[in-house]
């Protein structure tokens, strides 16, 4: 019954075993985990990450959990905060379509930190806990629907607390009662506004979700209690965040593990290091340029028609920094036109100030498609119409569907393509060979006897 949704999610989290999870789900989980291991190293030198590292050194005690990319070892909550923020610092980590945001980074780095503290955690244990955390977070997201995101909540920051808390709770072998309390504690920690996307708080949202998930599970492990039906109760999470009646408790349970969310609607591995809401447009632009053998000089104007939820997030028409450029439709599209690709190296302050880029950005136009108004159409009927008006006259156009983005279920990345992305993310890392070793272990994670073998390669 939906009136007992918190209990049923807790039962799923406690009772689902590794052997119950289809191998295809394990495969998707390993891709998400290996991808996040690359993005955590790519984000190490970003200013918000460095500031957070300074803070966790001052505020958290020394411990057994690694802060990756350096020699710091802290208590699990501090390490998870720094690592998860680093993984999201370049907006290059994988996406959950159900959440309209991110699950892998907060869940994984909470798990790795606790695994290092606990010791003896196998790759199989980690995979099991990761999948369960992902599926419970995605289930809650399905019940809240896109209305949650449309109200201005940064759903990564409001929902990833649940994924991290449940995953860590599973690793700590909480019983159903304590898992319910972990969910309740996580609900009271949840917050985060979409207006923070594009500044330093964005990666902090992911870091705090990992940290707070650990705190919730550790408190529940010690006997700390919370409201045991926090999702469905009248003054509970769903009503507080979505408003009375603007959610569907049955939707949280109907598809729980039938099929697993990791395979349907599936994991999205980002192939472009920028906001996922512009990826359909980038696919369309790059496809048209390749099909018609075009370069930037031949394009007089690039016009994209998007869902009405896109412009409030892709809100930097004239970005001032490389990070803001990740949330700028003119910059992203201009980069695709100029470079024929969109890569990490393109998002720099210098490129944002480049006069030629500024001029090219003037030739990009974003509008809301008349069929893509109302949040009900988001994801379910989401596409981007791309038109390239040619300097010589005429135009070429296409419709790019979000569900067929590169890196999504419709156009999935291969392990080799993910390996290339990982190498790009770790090219500047001081020990790229050790990082590459970590990738190969993560690709075969179920064979790893102790995940500290992996974390040792990332320090």
FENHUHU-V878229 format. One record per residue. N is the residue number from 1. PHI is phi in radians with two decimals (* if undefined). OMEGA is omega in whole degrees, -180 to 180 (none if undefined). NEAR is the number of other C-alpha atoms within 12 Angstrom. Layout:
BEGIN
N_PHI_OMEGA_NEAR + N_PHI_OMEGA_NEAR
END
This chain:
BEGIN
1_*_-180_15 + 2_-1.15_178_22 + 3_-1.20_179_21 + 4_-2.17_-173_21 + 5_-1.12_180_33 + 6_-1.08_179_43 + 7_-1.09_-177_34 + 8_-1.21_175_33 + 9_-1.14_178_49 + 10_-1.12_178_44 + 11_-1.10_177_28 + 12_-1.03_-177_35 + 13_-1.14_-176_48 + 14_-1.47_-170_31 + 15_-1.67_180_23 + 16_-1.28_-178_28 + 17_-1.93_-179_24 + 18_-0.91_-176_25 + 19_-1.25_176_16 + 20_-1.36_-173_19 + 21_-1.57_-178_32 + 22_-1.01_-177_23 + 23_-1.07_178_20 + 24_-1.09_177_21 + 25_-1.21_175_32 + 26_-1.00_-179_36 + 27_-1.09_178_29 + 28_-1.15_179_43 + 29_-1.09_180_47 + 30_-1.15_176_38 + 31_-1.10_-180_48 + 32_-1.10_-178_50 + 33_-1.19_-180_47 + 34_-1.12_178_46 + 35_-1.08_-179_50 + 36_-1.14_178_50 + 37_-1.12_176_52 + 38_-1.33_-177_51 + 39_-1.21_178_50 + 40_-1.13_179_49 + 41_-1.37_179_48 + 42_-1.16_-175_41 + 43_-1.61_-170_39 + 44_-1.01_-172_37 + 45_-1.74_176_29 + 46_-1.28_-173_28 + 47_-1.00_179_22 + 48_-1.06_179_32 + 49_-1.20_179_37 + 50_-1.13_178_27 + 51_-1.14_178_23 + 52_-1.13_177_34 + 53_-1.07_177_37 + 54_-1.02_-178_19 + 55_-1.20_-177_19 + 56_-1.19_176_32 + 57_-1.10_-179_26 + 58_-1.34_-169_14 + 59_-1.82_-179_17 + 60_-2.04_-179_26 + 61_-1.35_172_18 + 62_-1.09_-179_21 + 63_-2.76_-175_23 + 64_-1.89_-177_28 + 65_-1.65_-174_39 + 66_-1.41_162_42 + 67_-1.63_-167_46 + 68_-1.19_178_45 + 69_1.48_179_37 + 70_-2.65_-175_27 + 71_-1.70_-177_20 + 72_-1.34_172_28 + 73_-2.28_-175_31 + 74_-2.25_169_32 + 75_-1.10_-170_32 + 76_-1.03_-176_41 + 77_-1.10_180_47 + 78_-1.18_179_43 + 79_-1.12_-179_53 + 80_-1.12_178_50 + 81_-1.03_-178_55 + 82_-1.17_-175_55 + 83_-1.22_-179_58 + 84_-1.16_176_60 + 85_-1.12_179_55 + 86_-1.10_-179_49 + 87_-1.13_-178_52 + 88_-1.82_-172_55 + 89_-1.10_-180_47 + 90_-1.86_-180_49 + 91_0.93_-175_46 + 92_-2.13_-180_46 + 93_-1.46_-170_49 + 94_-1.22_-173_51 + 95_-2.03_165_46 + 96_-1.82_178_43 + 97_-1.17_-180_42 + 98_-1.13_-179_44 + 99_-1.40_-168_43 + 100_0.98_-177_42 + 101_3.10_-164_43 + 102_-2.17_176_50 + 103_-2.07_-168_59 + 104_-1.02_-174_57 + 105_-1.13_179_55 + 106_-1.11_-179_60 + 107_-1.22_-176_59 + 108_-1.10_-173_60 + 109_-1.36_167_56 + 110_-1.16_-179_57 + 111_-1.11_-178_58 + 112_-1.09_-180_55 + 113_-1.12_179_46 + 114_-1.21_179_45 + 115_-1.07_178_42 + 116_-1.18_178_34 + 117_-1.19_-176_32 + 118_-1.29_-176_24 + 119_1.31_176_24 + 120_1.29_179_20 + 121_-1.49_-178_34 + 122_-1.44_174_30 + 123_-1.06_178_36 + 124_-1.13_176_32 + 125_-1.04_-179_33 + 126_-1.12_179_46 + 127_-1.03_-180_47 + 128_-1.01_-178_42 + 129_-1.17_179_47 + 130_-1.07_-179_50 + 131_-1.05_-177_52 + 132_-1.15_176_49 + 133_-1.07_178_52 + 134_-1.01_-172_56 + 135_-1.18_179_50 + 136_-1.21_177_52 + 137_-1.06_180_54 + 138_-1.12_179_49 + 139_-1.11_178_47 + 140_-1.09_179_49 + 141_-1.07_180_49 + 142_-1.06_-180_36 + 143_-1.21_179_36 + 144_-1.37_178_39 + 145_1.22_-178_37 + 146_-1.19_177_32 + 147_-0.93_-180_32 + 148_-1.06_179_40 + 149_-1.21_-178_36 + 150_-1.15_178_30 + 151_-1.30_179_24 + 152_1.89_176_25 + 153_-1.34_170_32 + 154_-1.45_-168_37 + 155_-1.08_172_47 + 156_-1.04_-175_51 + 157_-1.36_179_50 + 158_-1.52_-173_45 + 159_-1.89_-177_57 + 160_-1.17_173_55 + 161_-1.01_180_53 + 162_-1.15_-179_60 + 163_-1.04_-179_58 + 164_-1.17_-179_64 + 165_-1.11_-179_60 + 166_-1.19_180_63 + 167_-1.08_179_54 + 168_-1.17_177_58 + 169_-1.03_177_50 + 170_-1.16_179_51 + 171_-1.07_-180_45 + 172_-1.49_177_33 + 173_1.08_174_30 + 174_-1.15_172_32 + 175_-1.43_-174_26 + 176_-1.08_-179_27 + 177_-1.07_-179_30 + 178_-1.26_176_37 + 179_-1.14_176_52 + 180_-1.08_179_44 + 181_-1.20_176_40 + 182_-1.07_177_51 + 183_-1.11_179_60 + 184_-1.14_179_41 + 185_-1.13_179_39 + 186_-1.06_180_46 + 187_-1.05_-179_44 + 188_-1.33_178_31 + 189_-1.62_-169_30 + 190_-1.28_173_36 + 191_-3.02_177_32 + 192_2.57_-174_31 + 193_-1.89_178_27 + 194_-1.08_-179_30 + 195_-1.11_178_25 + 196_-1.45_179_27 + 197_-1.17_-179_38 + 198_1.79_175_35 + 199_-2.35_-171_31 + 200_-1.11_-178_28 + 201_-1.19_-179_28 + 202_-1.00_176_39 + 203_-1.15_176_46 + 204_-1.07_177_44 + 205_-0.94_-179_47 + 206_-1.23_179_52 + 207_-1.10_-178_49 + 208_-1.19_177_47 + 209_-1.12_177_54 + 210_-1.12_179_57 + 211_-1.06_-176_48 + 212_-1.21_175_47 + 213_-1.10_177_55 + 214_-1.10_-180_50 + 215_-1.04_-179_41 + 216_-1.08_-178_44 + 217_-1.19_180_48 + 218_-1.15_178_38 + 219_-1.12_179_28 + 220_-1.07_178_35 + 221_-1.03_-178_30 + 222_-1.48_179_18 + 223_1.75_177_19 + 224_-1.22_-175_22 + 225_-1.97_177_25 + 226_-2.53_175_27 + 227_-1.10_-172_28 + 228_-1.39_179_32 + 229_-2.26_-168_32 + 230_-1.14_-178_35 + 231_-1.30_-170_45 + 232_-1.73_-176_37 + 233_-1.11_-172_22 + 234_-1.00_177_17 + 235_-1.83_-174_19 + 236_-1.57_-173_27 + 237_-1.06_-173_38 + 238_-1.13_179_37 + 239_-1.18_-178_23 + 240_-1.12_-174_26 + 241_-1.60_-175_36 + 242_-1.93_-175_29 + 243_1.61_-176_18 + 244_-1.02_177_18 + 245_1.49_-178_18 + 246_-1.69_177_21 + 247_-2.79_-175_28 + 248_-2.33_-179_29 + 249_-1.12_180_35 + 250_-1.08_-179_26 + 251_-1.15_177_24 + 252_-1.28_-174_37 + 253_-1.97_-171_34 + 254_-1.02_-175_22 + 255_-1.93_-177_27 + 256_-1.16_-178_36 + 257_1.31_-177_29 + 258_-2.45_-8_21 + 259_-1.47_177_20 + 260_-1.21_-179_33 + 261_-1.07_-180_42 + 262_-1.07_178_46 + 263_-1.93_180_34 + 264_-2.64_10_26 + 265_-1.33_170_31 + 266_1.76_176_37 + 267_-1.33_173_48 + 268_-2.06_174_45 + 269_-1.51_-179_50 + 270_-1.20_174_47 + 271_-1.81_175_40 + 272_-2.13_-175_41 + 273_-1.49_-178_41 + 274_-2.73_-176_43 + 275_-0.93_-178_42 + 276_-1.13_-178_41 + 277_-1.22_180_43 + 278_-1.77_-173_47 + 279_-1.17_178_47 + 280_-1.06_179_42 + 281_-1.10_179_50 + 282_-1.13_175_49 + 283_-0.99_-178_42 + 284_-1.11_180_39 + 285_-1.07_-177_47 + 286_-1.16_177_38 + 287_-1.11_-180_30 + 288_-1.12_-179_32 + 289_-1.11_180_34 + 290_-1.26_-178_19 + 291_-1.12_-175_15 + 292_-1.91_176_18 + 293_0.92_-176_17 + 294_-1.81_167_27 + 295_-2.23_-174_27 + 296_-1.04_-178_34 + 297_-1.13_-178_23 + 298_-1.53_-177_24 + 299_-1.81_179_33 + 300_-1.39_179_28 + 301_-2.70_175_33 + 302_-1.97_-177_46 + 303_-2.06_177_36 + 304_-2.13_177_39 + 305_-1.98_-168_36 + 306_-2.19_174_42 + 307_-1.20_-177_37 + 308_-1.17_176_29 + 309_-1.41_-177_32 + 310_-1.34_-175_39 + 311_-1.00_180_27 + 312_-1.12_177_27 + 313_-1.63_174_35 + 314_-1.43_-162_37 + 315_-1.81_-178_29 + 316_-1.76_179_30 + 317_-1.13_177_29 + 318_-2.28_-176_28 + 319_-1.11_178_31 + 320_-1.84_-178_24 + 321_-2.37_176_25 + 322_-1.09_179_33 + 323_-1.26_176_41 + 324_-1.04_-179_35 + 325_-1.07_178_44 + 326_-1.18_-180_46 + 327_-2.08_-180_40 + 328_-2.15_177_39 + 329_-1.08_179_45 + 330_-1.04_-179_40 + 331_-1.20_-178_50 + 332_-1.08_-179_55 + 333_-1.19_178_50 + 334_-1.08_177_47 + 335_-1.10_179_42 + 336_-1.06_179_38 + 337_-1.15_-174_39 + 338_-1.36_-172_31 + 339_-1.76_-174_26 + 340_1.20_-180_25 + 341_-2.91_176_29 + 342_-2.37_-173_32 + 343_-2.24_180_25 + 344_-0.93_-174_34 + 345_-1.14_-177_25 + 346_-1.42_-173_32 + 347_-1.72_180_35 + 348_-2.23_177_26 + 349_-1.06_-179_19 + 350_-1.12_180_19 + 351_-1.19_177_30 + 352_-1.06_-178_33 + 353_-1.51_-178_22 + 354_-1.04_-179_22 + 355_-0.99_179_12 + 356_-1.14_176_20 + 357_-1.16_179_32 + 358_-1.02_179_26 + 359_-1.15_-179_23 + 360_-1.17_177_33 + 361_-1.07_178_37 + 362_-1.13_-178_22 + 363_-1.64_180_33 + 364_-1.89_-179_36 + 365_-2.21_176_30 + 366_-2.02_178_35 + 367_-2.38_177_28 + 368_-1.50_179_24 + 369_-1.25_-177_26 + 370_-1.07_179_16 + 371_-1.49_-173_20 + 372_-2.02_174_24 + 373_-1.97_-176_23 + 374_1.57_-174_22 + 375_-1.16_-179_23 + 376_-1.06_-179_20 + 377_-1.48_-176_23 + 378_-1.17_-177_32 + 379_1.23_-178_36 + 380_-1.19_-178_20 + 381_-2.43_-173_21 + 382_-1.85_176_36 + 383_-2.54_171_37 + 384_-2.24_173_40 + 385_-1.59_-178_35 + 386_-2.05_176_38 + 387_-2.23_174_35 + 388_-1.86_176_40 + 389_-1.45_-172_27 + 390_-1.54_-179_24 + 391_-1.06_-178_18 + 392_-1.47_-176_14 + 393_1.90_-178_12 + 394_1.44_-179_14 + 395_-2.75_172_22 + 396_-2.23_-175_30 + 397_-2.64_177_27 + 398_-2.77_174_28 + 399_-2.01_-179_29 + 400_-1.90_-179_33 + 401_-1.52_-178_32 + 402_-1.01_-178_36 + 403_-1.18_178_33 + 404_-1.93_175_29 + 405_-0.98_170_38 + 406_-1.00_-179_33 + 407_1.64_179_37 + 408_-1.67_-179_34 + 409_-1.04_-179_27 + 410_-1.24_179_20 + 411_-2.44_-172_23 + 412_-1.23_174_24 + 413_-1.41_173_27 + 414_-1.53_176_21 + 415_-1.06_180_24 + 416_-1.17_177_17 + 417_-1.14_177_21 + 418_-1.16_177_37 + 419_-1.08_177_32 + 420_-1.12_176_20 + 421_-1.08_180_36 + 422_-1.05_179_42 + 423_-1.11_176_31 + 424_-1.13_180_28 + 425_-1.15_-173_39 + 426_-1.87_-176_35 + 427_-1.03_-178_24 + 428_-1.66_-179_21 + 429_-1.23_-171_28 + 430_-1.18_177_21 + 431_-2.38_-176_21 + 432_-1.11_180_24 + 433_-1.15_178_18 + 434_-1.18_177_26 + 435_-1.08_178_38 + 436_-1.07_177_32 + 437_-1.11_177_27 + 438_-1.04_-180_35 + 439_-1.01_-177_40 + 440_-1.15_176_31 + 441_-1.17_180_32 + 442_-1.20_177_45 + 443_-1.12_176_33 + 444_-2.09_-167_27 + 445_-1.03_-177_35 + 446_-1.12_180_26 + 447_-1.59_-178_21 + 448_-1.40_-176_25 + 449_-1.38_180_20 + 450_-2.58_-174_26 + 451_-1.16_175_37 + 452_-1.15_172_32 + 453_-1.11_179_29 + 454_-1.33_-176_37 + 455_-1.10_177_42 + 456_-1.11_180_27 + 457_-1.40_-175_31 + 458_-1.79_-180_41 + 459_-1.46_none_29
END
